[in-house]
Amino acid sequence: MTQASSAASKRQRLPWWRPRRSRWAQYVALVVVTVTLVVGGVWLSRTYQRVIDYPDRPGVGSAEPIAIEVAKGASFPQVLTQLLEAGVIPDDEGLYFKLFVLHRGAAGKITAGAHTFRADMTPEQVLAELVRAQRTEETRVTIPEGRNILEVADILAVAGYGDASVILATMRDPALLKELGIEGESVEGYLYPDTYKFPTAATPDQVIRRMVEQHRKVYDNLKRSHREALEELKKTLGWGDREIIIMASLVEKETAAKHERPLIAGVFLNRLRFSSFQPKRLETDPTIIYGCTAAVKKSAACEKFEGRIRRIHLRDPDNPYNTYTHEGLPPGPITNAGKAAFEAVLAPKKSRFLYFVSRNDKTHQFSKTIAEHEAAVEKFMRQGAVGDGSAAGAADPDAE
């Protein structure tokens, strides 16, 4: 070995504790990585423990009650903003609470209404309050059978659901009618008479929807149990649901005696089905009254209506609800019928009767011929009765 190579070898052999300059960077990097892993591990451990402990960790605020009103339809971010602004959730824990609620799948379960919190509540307690079922204040409202939309609007107004004119406007709202799939100019005939418990804070729209829903529930059940009758009405008269609802409203208004309803329904159906009965006019007074009171557009004769049907009203061709001048059914229901009236239409009592007149005791005298009917009208009108379902009507024959 030469002297020069020996010197070079000595220069390359350094003590273990004095690494070459090229390895310094590796050692530094190793130390940095090691420290980072240790610090990161400690941070992750603490963060993980913080997340685990978070649901049961009490807040740092006071025990004073904090009232928050959650609006109906409010989103979870909106509710979280309310909690942060009120101090229920600290600003630096907003993300924690959001992740906690989302992890629980409770973002869509928050209930609208009044909630009470404290700043020292745990997140678990805050969430429990947010999803607590609200006690709904309810108002009991009874809608009797045979009330039209004017009368129902008044009942709802007295119960505290707004001004009668506003309720009536909602009942006639074209957008609502389209959404509910109701033909005609109003919800007449679709407000099922029943005793309801409406939320005290409900809007007229919500109340009306609830009544229409009940109507459809009852009517659909009746349809399932009277399939053959539905087919018969469709086959012989071309009727669908709308026509059945209209006929039920006529039956409802003609008598308060439930046992008579199937027979009265049978009379009306006879008039429409019997080829010998011409013209096919139902000639029932309540239709005239409805056209002069509850219909949106009123004829000139109806403008003079003062609560009593007169000859001018019987002869009025401009009242589309006048079944003395127009054949067949009126253009829409004239009241909101109950279950018994619908059953009467779907299961009418068969007979050959074509006429009936009031006996003046809430029941009726039925006749097969016009001669029999005129004799009955004479008899009971002499006793002070009011005629129904006949050409005699309830008019004052001497009044124009």
Secondary structure per residue as TSV (DSSP state, phi and psi in degrees):
chain	resnum	aa	ss	phi	psi
A	1	M	-	360.0	136.3
A	2	T	-	-79.3	165.4
A	3	Q	H	-65.5	-35.3
A	4	A	H	-69.3	-40.8
A	5	S	H	-70.5	-32.4
A	6	S	H	-63.8	-40.8
A	7	A	H	-66.0	-38.7
A	8	A	H	-65.6	-38.2
A	9	S	H	-65.0	-38.1
A	10	K	H	-65.5	-37.5
A	11	R	H	-65.6	-31.2
A	12	Q	H	-80.3	-24.6
A	13	R	-	-88.5	94.5
A	14	L	-	-103.0	156.4
A	15	P	-	-59.6	155.0
A	16	W	T	-62.4	-27.9
A	17	W	T	-85.2	1.1
A	18	R	S	-123.0	80.1
A	19	P	-	-66.4	160.3
A	20	R	-	-62.6	154.7
A	21	R	H	-59.1	-31.3
A	22	S	H	-69.9	-22.8
A	23	R	H	-89.3	-10.0
A	24	W	H	-60.0	-42.2
A	25	A	H	-62.3	-36.9
A	26	Q	H	-68.0	-41.1
A	27	Y	H	-64.7	-41.9
A	28	V	H	-61.9	-44.6
A	29	A	H	-62.0	-40.2
A	30	L	H	-63.3	-41.9
A	31	V	H	-64.8	-43.7
A	32	V	H	-61.5	-45.2
A	33	V	H	-62.6	-43.0
A	34	T	H	-63.5	-46.2
A	35	V	H	-63.2	-41.8
A	36	T	H	-61.4	-43.9
A	37	L	H	-63.7	-40.8
A	38	V	H	-65.4	-48.0
A	39	V	H	-64.1	-44.3
A	40	G	H	-62.0	-41.0
A	41	G	H	-62.3	-42.7
A	42	V	H	-62.9	-42.7
A	43	W	H	-64.5	-44.9
A	44	L	H	-63.2	-39.5
A	45	S	H	-63.0	-45.0
A	46	R	H	-67.7	-40.1
A	47	T	H	-64.3	-43.9
A	48	Y	H	-60.5	-44.2
A	49	Q	H	-65.3	-35.7
A	50	R	H	-64.9	-41.2
A	51	V	H	-66.1	-42.0
A	52	I	H	-63.8	-41.2
A	53	D	H	-81.6	-15.5
A	54	Y	G	-55.0	-48.8
A	55	P	G	-56.4	-29.8
A	56	D	G	-108.1	11.1
A	57	R	-	-87.1	121.9
A	58	P	-	-63.4	151.0
A	59	G	-	-71.2	168.9
A	60	V	S	-100.5	2.7
A	61	G	S	-87.6	-166.0
A	62	S	-	-86.7	172.8
A	63	A	S	-93.6	11.0
A	64	E	-	-69.3	136.9
A	65	P	E	-65.3	140.5
A	66	I	E	-123.2	114.8
A	67	A	E	-90.8	131.2
A	68	I	E	-133.7	131.6
A	69	E	E	-100.9	115.0
A	70	V	E	-90.2	118.2
A	71	A	-	-70.5	149.5
A	72	K	T	-64.8	129.9
A	73	G	T	86.0	2.7
A	74	A	-	-66.4	140.0
A	75	S	-	-82.0	163.8
A	76	F	H	-62.3	-42.8
A	77	P	H	-56.9	-37.3
A	78	Q	H	-66.2	-41.2
A	79	V	H	-66.2	-40.8
A	80	L	H	-61.9	-39.7
A	81	T	H	-60.9	-41.7
A	82	Q	H	-61.0	-42.6
A	83	L	H	-64.9	-39.8
A	84	L	H	-68.1	-44.3
A	85	E	H	-66.8	-32.1
A	86	A	H	-83.5	-9.1
A	87	G	T	85.0	10.2
A	88	V	S	-70.0	-40.8
A	89	I	S	-113.8	125.8
A	90	P	-	-60.4	150.5
A	91	D	G	-58.0	-37.1
A	92	D	G	-79.9	-0.3
A	93	E	G	-115.8	9.7
A	94	G	H	-58.7	-43.4
A	95	L	H	-66.9	-40.3
A	96	Y	H	-59.1	-46.2
A	97	F	H	-66.3	-39.4
A	98	K	H	-60.8	-47.5
A	99	L	H	-64.7	-37.9
A	100	F	H	-60.8	-47.0
A	101	V	H	-67.6	-42.2
A	102	L	H	-65.4	-38.9
A	103	H	H	-62.4	-35.6
A	104	R	H	-78.3	-10.6
A	105	G	T	67.8	31.9
A	106	A	-	-106.8	3.4
A	107	A	T	-60.3	-32.4
A	108	G	T	-93.9	6.0
A	109	K	-	-106.1	3.5
A	110	I	-	-68.1	133.0
A	111	T	-	-96.0	141.5
A	112	A	-	-76.0	152.6
A	113	G	E	126.2	-166.9
A	114	A	E	-83.5	128.3
A	115	H	E	-126.0	147.2
A	116	T	E	-122.1	128.0
A	117	F	E	-125.8	174.9
A	118	R	E	-135.3	153.3
A	119	A	T	-74.9	-13.0
A	120	D	T	-98.0	10.7
A	121	M	-	-75.4	150.1
A	122	T	-	-76.7	157.0
A	123	P	H	-54.3	-36.2
A	124	E	H	-61.1	-42.0
A	125	Q	H	-70.0	-38.0
A	126	V	H	-63.0	-45.4
A	127	L	H	-64.8	-40.3
A	128	A	H	-59.5	-38.0
A	129	E	H	-71.1	-36.8
A	130	L	H	-64.0	-35.5
A	131	V	T	-98.2	6.0
A	132	R	-	-62.9	132.6
A	133	A	-	-64.5	129.1
A	134	Q	-	-82.8	138.9
A	135	R	-	-79.9	116.2
A	136	T	-	-90.0	125.0
A	137	E	-	-74.3	129.6
A	138	E	E	-121.2	153.1
A	139	T	E	-120.7	129.2
A	140	R	E	-84.5	124.5
A	141	V	E	-131.2	128.8
A	142	T	E	-109.0	124.1
A	143	I	-	-107.1	105.8
A	144	P	-	-67.3	159.3
A	145	E	T	-65.7	148.4
A	146	G	T	78.6	22.1
A	147	R	B	-103.0	133.9
A	148	N	-	-87.2	179.8
A	149	I	H	-62.6	-32.2
A	150	L	H	-62.9	-43.8
A	151	E	H	-71.9	-38.2
A	152	V	H	-66.0	-40.2
A	153	A	H	-60.5	-40.2
A	154	D	H	-65.5	-41.7
A	155	I	H	-61.8	-43.9
A	156	L	H	-68.7	-34.2
A	157	A	H	-65.7	-42.9
A	158	V	H	-63.6	-32.7
A	159	A	T	-76.2	-7.1
A	160	G	T	99.7	20.5
A	161	Y	S	-100.7	26.7
A	162	G	S	112.8	178.1
A	163	D	-	-71.1	141.6
A	164	A	H	-57.5	-37.2
A	165	S	H	-67.0	-35.9
A	166	V	H	-69.9	-42.4
A	167	I	H	-61.8	-43.5
A	168	L	H	-63.9	-39.2
A	169	A	H	-63.6	-36.5
A	170	T	H	-66.4	-38.6
A	171	M	H	-64.4	-21.3
A	172	R	T	-109.0	7.1
A	173	D	-	-66.0	116.0
A	174	P	H	-57.7	-37.2
A	175	A	H	-65.5	-41.3
A	176	L	H	-67.8	-42.1
A	177	L	H	-60.9	-41.5
A	178	K	H	-65.5	-42.7
A	179	E	H	-64.1	-37.5
A	180	L	H	-83.1	-7.6
A	181	G	T	71.9	35.7
A	182	I	-	-106.0	127.1
A	183	E	-	-78.4	163.1
A	184	G	S	94.1	-170.7
A	185	E	S	-98.8	-1.5
A	186	S	S	-161.2	-179.9
A	187	V	-	-87.7	12.3
A	188	E	T	-53.1	132.6
A	189	G	T	93.2	-13.4
A	190	Y	-	-114.1	4.6
A	191	L	S	-97.0	94.7
A	192	Y	-	-65.2	127.2
A	193	P	-	-72.0	122.1
A	194	D	S	-168.7	175.6
A	195	T	E	-99.6	121.4
A	196	Y	E	-114.7	157.7
A	197	K	E	-118.6	97.0
A	198	F	E	-92.3	144.3
A	199	P	E	-56.4	134.0
A	200	T	T	-58.0	-32.8
A	201	A	T	-90.2	8.6
A	202	A	-	-65.1	151.0
A	203	T	-	-90.1	161.8
A	204	P	H	-54.0	-38.9
A	205	D	H	-58.9	-46.2
A	206	Q	H	-66.6	-39.5
A	207	V	H	-64.8	-44.8
A	208	I	H	-63.6	-43.2
A	209	R	H	-59.6	-39.7
A	210	R	H	-64.0	-40.6
A	211	M	H	-70.0	-38.8
A	212	V	H	-65.9	-39.3
A	213	E	H	-60.7	-41.5
A	214	Q	H	-67.3	-39.9
A	215	H	H	-56.2	-47.7
A	216	R	H	-68.4	-34.6
A	217	K	H	-63.4	-48.1
A	218	V	H	-66.8	-45.9
A	219	Y	H	-65.2	-40.6
A	220	D	H	-63.9	-36.5
A	221	N	H	-64.9	-39.9
A	222	L	H	-65.6	-39.3
A	223	K	H	-62.1	-39.1
A	224	R	H	-66.0	-30.5
A	225	S	H	-94.2	-1.5
A	226	H	-	-133.6	46.6
A	227	R	H	-61.7	-41.7
A	228	E	H	-65.7	-39.6
A	229	A	H	-63.8	-39.6
A	230	L	H	-62.6	-43.4
A	231	E	H	-64.2	-38.8
A	232	E	H	-65.5	-43.7
A	233	L	H	-65.7	-36.7
A	234	K	H	-69.0	-39.1
A	235	K	H	-71.8	-45.5
A	236	T	H	-86.1	-32.0
A	237	L	H	-121.6	-7.7
A	238	G	-	73.4	24.9
A	239	W	-	-84.0	146.9
A	240	G	-	-120.1	-161.2
A	241	D	H	-60.5	-42.0
A	242	R	H	-58.9	-46.0
A	243	E	H	-66.8	-36.2
A	244	I	H	-65.8	-39.9
A	245	I	H	-64.0	-40.3
A	246	I	H	-64.2	-47.4
A	247	M	H	-62.5	-39.5
A	248	A	H	-61.5	-35.5
A	249	S	H	-67.6	-34.7
A	250	L	H	-67.1	-45.4
A	251	V	H	-61.1	-42.1
A	252	E	H	-58.6	-42.3
A	253	K	H	-80.4	-19.9
A	254	E	H	-78.1	-27.2
A	255	T	-	-154.0	144.3
A	256	A	S	-94.4	-8.8
A	257	A	-	-84.1	106.4
A	258	K	G	-60.3	-33.4
A	259	H	G	-68.4	-19.3
A	260	E	G	-87.2	-17.4
A	261	R	H	-58.5	-44.5
A	262	P	H	-60.7	-34.1
A	263	L	H	-73.0	-40.7
A	264	I	H	-66.4	-41.0
A	265	A	H	-60.1	-38.8
A	266	G	H	-63.7	-38.5
A	267	V	H	-63.3	-47.7
A	268	F	H	-60.9	-43.1
A	269	L	H	-67.0	-35.2
A	270	N	H	-61.0	-42.3
A	271	R	H	-62.3	-33.5
A	272	L	H	-84.0	-28.4
A	273	R	H	-93.9	-37.5
A	274	F	-	-69.1	121.6
A	275	S	T	-66.6	-24.0
A	276	S	T	-75.4	-16.4
A	277	F	S	-91.7	109.4
A	278	Q	-	-138.3	144.3
A	279	P	S	-70.2	162.6
A	280	K	-	-86.1	65.3
A	281	R	-	-100.6	135.1
A	282	L	-	-80.3	-26.3
A	283	E	-	47.6	63.3
A	284	T	-	-122.7	127.3
A	285	D	H	-59.4	-40.1
A	286	P	H	-57.3	-26.1
A	287	T	H	-68.7	-38.5
A	288	I	H	-62.8	-46.0
A	289	I	H	-60.8	-41.5
A	290	Y	H	-63.2	-45.3
A	291	G	H	-61.8	-26.5
A	292	C	H	-93.0	-6.4
A	293	T	H	-125.3	-52.1
A	294	A	T	-100.8	-17.3
A	295	A	S	-67.8	149.4
A	296	V	S	-67.1	-48.8
A	297	K	S	-101.1	133.0
A	298	K	-	-120.3	143.8
A	299	S	-	-74.4	169.9
A	300	A	H	-62.4	-39.4
A	301	A	H	-65.3	-37.7
A	302	C	H	-67.9	-27.5
A	303	E	H	-63.9	-20.7
A	304	K	T	-97.5	5.9
A	305	F	-	-70.6	130.0
A	306	E	-	-124.8	23.9
A	307	G	S	103.6	-9.2
A	308	R	S	-129.0	130.5
A	309	I	-	-72.9	127.6
A	310	R	B	-119.7	176.1
A	311	R	H	-59.4	-33.7
A	312	I	H	-62.6	-29.6
A	313	H	H	-82.2	-35.7
A	314	L	H	-65.2	-34.4
A	315	R	T	-92.7	1.2
A	316	D	-	-71.9	110.6
A	317	P	S	-84.3	-12.1
A	318	D	S	-89.0	-7.6
A	319	N	-	-90.8	105.9
A	320	P	T	-63.4	-17.5
A	321	Y	T	-89.9	1.1
A	322	N	-	-79.4	103.1
A	323	T	T	-82.5	6.9
A	324	Y	T	-90.8	-20.8
A	325	T	T	-116.5	-10.6
A	326	H	S	-123.3	134.8
A	327	E	-	-78.6	158.1
A	328	G	S	74.0	-159.7
A	329	L	S	-75.8	154.2
A	330	P	-	-69.8	169.7
A	331	P	S	-68.2	-14.6
A	332	G	S	-162.9	172.2
A	333	P	-	-61.6	153.1
A	334	I	S	-111.1	0.8
A	335	T	S	-169.0	-179.2
A	336	N	B	-107.0	107.6
A	337	A	-	-81.0	152.7
A	338	G	-	-92.9	-179.6
A	339	K	H	-59.6	-40.1
A	340	A	H	-62.5	-37.1
A	341	A	H	-68.2	-39.5
A	342	F	H	-65.4	-41.6
A	343	E	H	-63.4	-34.3
A	344	A	H	-64.2	-38.8
A	345	V	H	-71.1	-38.1
A	346	L	H	-81.9	-19.1
A	347	A	S	-138.6	64.2
A	348	P	-	-70.3	156.1
A	349	K	-	-84.8	125.0
A	350	K	-	-75.6	136.8
A	351	S	-	-162.8	-179.5
A	352	R	S	-106.8	11.1
A	353	F	-	-71.2	141.2
A	354	L	-	-125.7	-6.8
A	355	Y	E	-140.7	156.2
A	356	F	E	-155.6	152.8
A	357	V	E	-141.2	149.0
A	358	S	E	-68.0	139.4
A	359	R	-	-86.7	-0.6
A	360	N	S	73.7	18.3
A	361	D	S	-134.4	26.1
A	362	K	S	72.6	14.5
A	363	T	-	-124.9	176.4
A	364	H	E	-131.0	154.2
A	365	Q	E	-99.8	125.3
A	366	F	E	-104.8	145.0
A	367	S	E	-137.4	153.3
A	368	K	S	-95.5	-29.4
A	369	T	S	-121.5	161.9
A	370	I	H	-65.8	-33.9
A	371	A	H	-64.7	-45.8
A	372	E	H	-60.9	-40.4
A	373	H	H	-67.0	-45.2
A	374	E	H	-62.2	-36.4
A	375	A	H	-65.4	-39.3
A	376	A	H	-68.3	-39.2
A	377	V	H	-62.7	-44.4
A	378	E	H	-61.1	-43.3
A	379	K	H	-64.3	-49.4
A	380	F	H	-83.7	-25.0
A	381	M	H	-70.1	-32.4
A	382	R	H	-63.7	-26.8
A	383	Q	T	-89.2	1.6
A	384	G	T	95.2	16.4
A	385	A	-	-77.8	161.4
A	386	V	-	-109.6	128.3
A	387	G	-	-74.8	145.3
A	388	D	-	-135.1	148.0
A	389	G	S	61.0	30.8
A	390	S	S	-148.7	165.8
A	391	A	T	-64.2	-23.1
A	392	A	T	-65.9	-36.6
A	393	G	T	60.9	-160.9
A	394	A	T	-117.7	18.7
A	395	A	-	-79.1	155.3
A	396	D	B	-82.8	109.5
A	397	P	T	-63.9	-17.1
A	398	D	T	-97.4	0.1
A	399	A	-	-107.6	140.6
A	400	E	-	-96.9	360.0
